[in-house]
Amino acid sequence: MTQRSDVAAGAPSGDRDATADAAPPTAAPAPPSTPPSADEIRRIGLSSALREVTAPLHRQAEKAGAISDIVRGRSSRAAYALLLRNLHAVYEAIERGLDRHRDSPAVRHIVRDEVFRAGAIALDLENLCGGTAAAAAVPLLPEGRAYAAAVAEAAAGDGVGLIGHAYTRYLGDLSGGQTVSQVLARTLGLDAGMRNIYRFAGIGDLDAYKNGYRAAIDRAAFETERPDTILAEAMRAFRLNIALFWAVQAAADGTATRAGAPVPVA
């Protein structure tokens, strides 16, 4: 299987082509024709399998809607606030689920309070909007609500599907999110108090931490009979991110969602 950087849907990689055409593709990439078996996932490592199966969706997400606007320097503070508001609902759902499954055999490996982002996003929104009341007035879009609901569904039962959602969001924040933070500071003039989502004060060496997080994900595959569920939920998370990015762009522009924007298969 090929290797690529762990840059998740909400955080485009600094070494990717940020100036590529941002027009939405006509269809979402098809999933792998033959998903790896549980034994194969464990053999190659769950984190490697996740990188491989999400690669086409990952490339699509980097060029989608609001994220493309940010990377190209075409976003606005209002659009970024809208994105944060909707991501906040998602992170709240992820972190409620992770907290509930702290002692679950597989999920416990990736429950790391130091990467939880809901509190940081709430602070960013308040600082960006000028207060709690103004932050609360930023709307939750249907796509943000659908994404949060999908996470809550993944948290049901043994919650193993949460690992796919955590992989998508947290490794993205730790990787390409650092580039996004720099772009936001340069293009929108956002100070550190408005970019807490990308600040990990409790983590010294981000690269070493990411390696440890991937190793924890690999260990989790040996604690569940359904590692394929984790792959499926990661792909679902990317599709939901893509839909959210296009919806945020459309709402910020005051237009209908662009024709041809991919609809997620939730």
Phi, psi and omega per residue, in radians:
M1 nan 2.554 -3.127
T2 -1.373 2.771 3.138
Q3 -1.913 2.589 3.034
R4 -2.659 2.943 -3.106
S5 -1.257 2.596 3.085
D6 -1.437 1.404 3.069
V7 -2.036 1.978 -2.998
A8 -1.555 -3.110 -2.918
A9 -0.998 -0.623 -3.062
G10 -1.568 0.082 -3.028
A11 -2.500 1.524 -3.110
P12 -1.053 2.560 -3.115
S13 -1.277 2.467 3.100
G14 -1.180 -0.351 -3.134
D15 -1.727 0.176 3.043
R16 -1.658 2.874 -3.093
D17 -1.350 1.628 -3.089
A18 -1.310 -0.132 -3.117
T19 -1.812 0.154 3.137
A20 -1.164 2.810 -3.132
D21 -0.995 2.217 -3.059
A22 -1.660 0.114 3.135
A23 -1.107 2.449 -3.098
P24 -1.187 2.506 3.095
P25 -1.240 2.870 -3.094
T26 -1.371 -0.346 3.137
A27 -2.685 2.631 3.081
A28 -1.243 2.567 3.132
P29 -1.057 2.559 3.105
A30 -1.326 2.552 3.064
P31 -1.183 2.881 3.110
P32 -0.957 2.444 -3.086
S33 -1.142 -0.584 3.128
T34 -2.264 1.618 3.138
P35 -1.031 2.538 3.135
P36 -1.129 2.582 3.093
S37 -1.280 2.939 3.121
A38 -1.025 -0.746 3.139
D39 -1.127 -0.701 3.132
E40 -1.165 -0.702 3.099
I41 -1.017 -0.784 -3.132
R42 -1.186 -0.627 -3.109
R43 -1.155 -0.799 -3.087
I44 -1.509 -0.290 -3.094
G45 1.770 2.246 -3.112
L46 -1.068 -0.674 -3.125
S47 -1.124 -0.654 3.086
S48 -1.184 -0.714 3.106
A49 -1.086 -0.700 3.110
L50 -1.089 -0.766 3.109
R51 -1.032 -0.743 -3.059
E52 -1.187 -0.890 -3.008
V53 -1.281 -0.419 -3.133
T54 -1.638 -0.047 -3.037
A55 -0.959 -0.843 -3.133
P56 -1.100 -0.724 3.117
L57 -1.178 -0.621 3.104
H58 -1.034 -0.821 -3.141
R59 -1.103 -0.666 3.116
Q60 -1.159 -0.724 -3.111
A61 -1.100 -0.650 -3.104
E62 -1.111 -0.365 -3.106
K63 -1.916 0.245 -3.016
A64 -1.662 2.201 2.882
G65 0.746 -2.089 -3.011
A66 -1.069 -0.602 -3.140
I67 -1.212 -0.747 3.068
S68 -1.042 -0.723 3.129
D69 -1.052 -0.735 3.140
I70 -1.091 -0.871 -3.074
V71 -1.105 -0.610 -3.138
R72 -1.441 -0.053 -3.115
G73 1.307 0.461 -3.090
R74 -1.923 0.125 -3.091
S75 -1.474 -3.135 3.094
S76 -2.385 2.882 3.094
R77 -1.095 -0.663 3.133
A78 -1.116 -0.739 3.131
A79 -1.150 -0.710 3.136
Y80 -1.160 -0.693 3.084
A81 -1.068 -0.690 3.120
L82 -1.134 -0.726 3.091
L83 -1.077 -0.812 -3.141
L84 -1.061 -0.754 -3.125
R85 -1.002 -0.745 -3.102
N86 -1.317 -0.623 3.054
L87 -1.181 -0.536 3.128
H88 -1.034 -0.746 3.115
A89 -1.081 -0.650 3.136
V90 -1.173 -0.847 -3.130
Y91 -1.132 -0.642 3.067
E92 -1.028 -0.754 3.136
A93 -1.153 -0.753 3.107
I94 -1.057 -0.822 -3.029
E95 -1.301 -0.529 2.993
R96 -1.106 -0.762 3.136
G97 -1.137 -0.788 3.130
L98 -1.087 -0.719 3.137
D99 -1.098 -0.665 3.141
R100 -1.197 -0.480 -3.069
H101 -1.889 0.468 -3.127
R102 -0.976 -0.543 -3.091
D103 -1.821 0.110 3.116
S104 -1.238 2.473 -3.019
P105 -0.914 -0.811 -3.099
A106 -1.527 -0.823 -3.013
V107 -1.140 -0.563 -3.070
R108 -0.975 -0.437 -3.103
H109 -1.167 -0.443 -3.053
I110 -2.034 0.253 3.058
V111 -1.468 1.785 -3.066
R112 -2.250 1.834 -3.092
D113 -1.020 -0.521 -3.064
E114 -1.193 -0.283 3.090
V115 -1.812 -0.083 3.107
F116 -1.015 2.376 -2.973
R117 -2.061 -0.164 -3.051
A118 -1.022 -0.769 3.138
G119 -1.135 -0.703 3.128
A120 -1.132 -0.702 -3.141
I121 -1.167 -0.716 3.113
A122 -1.029 -0.713 3.117
L123 -1.170 -0.743 3.092
D124 -1.014 -0.765 -3.119
L125 -1.105 -0.770 3.125
E126 -1.073 -0.792 -3.130
N127 -1.185 -0.665 -3.110
L128 -1.238 -0.672 -3.058
C129 -1.593 -0.236 3.117
G130 1.583 0.443 3.074
G131 2.477 2.907 -3.087
T132 -1.118 -0.769 -3.086
A133 -1.113 -0.751 3.141
A134 -1.168 -0.656 3.119
A135 -1.139 -0.687 -3.126
A136 -1.172 -0.374 -3.127
A137 -1.408 -0.208 3.107
V138 -1.227 2.233 -2.968
P139 -1.346 2.613 2.961
L140 -1.601 2.040 -3.101
L141 -1.352 2.766 3.071
P142 -0.956 -0.639 -3.141
E143 -1.190 -0.638 3.075
G144 -1.184 -0.694 3.106
R145 -1.141 -0.714 3.131
A146 -1.136 -0.686 3.120
Y147 -1.110 -0.840 3.135
A148 -1.072 -0.667 3.119
A149 -1.147 -0.647 3.110
A150 -1.137 -0.676 3.092
V151 -1.123 -0.761 3.110
A152 -1.048 -0.649 3.092
E153 -1.149 -0.712 3.125
A154 -1.148 -0.442 -3.118
A155 -1.412 -0.135 -3.138
A156 -1.195 2.782 3.107
G157 1.137 -2.260 -3.131
D158 -1.406 -0.123 3.041
G159 1.255 0.213 -3.040
V160 -1.086 -0.506 3.122
G161 -1.107 -0.348 3.106
L162 -1.042 -0.481 -3.115
I163 -1.072 -0.666 3.097
G164 -1.127 -0.658 3.129
H165 -1.280 -0.680 3.110
A166 -1.134 -0.743 3.087
Y167 -0.970 -0.836 -3.054
T168 -1.108 -0.779 -3.051
R169 -1.470 -0.922 -2.971
Y170 -1.232 -0.750 3.108
L171 -1.174 -0.479 3.035
G172 -1.153 -0.772 3.130
D173 -1.114 -0.663 -3.118
L174 -1.310 -0.369 -3.076
S175 -1.845 -1.706 -3.104
G176 -1.076 -0.384 3.089
G177 -1.010 -0.504 3.122
Q178 -1.192 -0.601 3.058
T179 -1.232 -0.748 3.104
V180 -1.002 -0.731 3.139
S181 -1.022 -0.766 3.124
Q182 -1.130 -0.697 3.120
V183 -1.119 -0.753 3.139
L184 -1.101 -0.667 3.107
A185 -1.147 -0.699 -3.069
R186 -1.354 -0.736 -3.005
T187 -1.609 -0.560 -3.131
L188 -1.925 -0.055 3.123
G189 1.177 0.506 -3.126
L190 -1.353 2.212 3.110
D191 -1.432 3.106 -3.045
A192 -1.049 -0.533 -3.132
G193 -1.217 -0.175 3.098
M194 -1.923 0.103 -3.114
R195 -2.269 0.592 -3.128
N196 -1.137 -0.460 3.139
I197 -0.988 -0.517 -3.079
Y198 -1.794 0.138 3.124
R199 -1.821 2.178 -3.129
F200 -2.097 1.386 -3.033
A201 -1.084 -0.507 -3.102
G202 -1.495 0.059 -3.121
I203 -2.089 2.142 -3.111
G204 -1.411 -1.075 -3.079
D205 -1.811 1.818 -3.077
L206 -1.117 -0.699 -3.126
D207 -1.110 -0.767 3.117
A208 -1.122 -0.681 3.141
Y209 -1.125 -0.758 3.136
K210 -1.080 -0.688 3.098
N211 -1.082 -0.717 3.111
G212 -1.166 -0.621 3.130
Y213 -1.199 -0.719 3.074
R214 -1.082 -0.707 3.125
A215 -1.121 -0.624 3.096
A216 -1.157 -0.694 3.078
I217 -1.092 -0.729 3.106
D218 -1.057 -0.734 3.136
R219 -1.117 -0.639 -3.114
A220 -1.039 -0.541 -3.122
A221 -1.105 -0.417 3.140
F222 -1.514 -0.068 -3.106
E223 -1.867 0.117 3.129
T224 -2.453 2.619 3.046
E225 -1.498 -0.053 -3.025
R226 -2.195 0.935 3.093
P227 -1.106 -0.401 3.093
D228 -1.131 -0.492 3.072
T229 -1.094 -0.619 3.129
I230 -1.148 -0.730 3.083
L231 -1.084 -0.778 -3.119
A232 -1.094 -0.707 -3.130
E233 -1.251 -0.569 3.065
A234 -1.127 -0.752 3.089
M235 -1.103 -0.713 3.091
R236 -1.074 -0.731 3.138
A237 -1.063 -0.740 3.114
F238 -1.098 -0.745 3.124
R239 -1.091 -0.704 3.129
L240 -1.186 -0.645 3.046
N241 -1.074 -0.800 -3.123
I242 -1.033 -0.830 3.129
A243 -1.066 -0.703 3.135
L244 -1.149 -0.732 -3.118
F245 -1.078 -0.733 3.111
W246 -1.184 -0.674 -3.124
A247 -1.163 -0.697 3.102
V248 -1.105 -0.776 3.118
Q249 -1.046 -0.803 -3.115
A250 -1.107 -0.759 -3.137
A251 -1.154 -0.708 -3.141
A252 -1.173 -0.593 3.129
D253 -1.433 -0.221 -3.074
G254 1.256 0.518 -3.115
T255 -2.156 2.916 3.016
A256 -1.254 2.715 3.094
T257 -0.969 2.387 -3.056
R258 -1.011 2.455 3.067
A259 -1.054 2.347 3.123
G260 1.567 -0.109 3.088
A261 -1.112 2.328 -3.032
P262 -1.168 2.443 3.083
V263 -1.717 2.259 -3.074
P264 -1.209 2.610 2.980
V265 -1.703 1.646 -2.986
A266 -1.373 nan nan
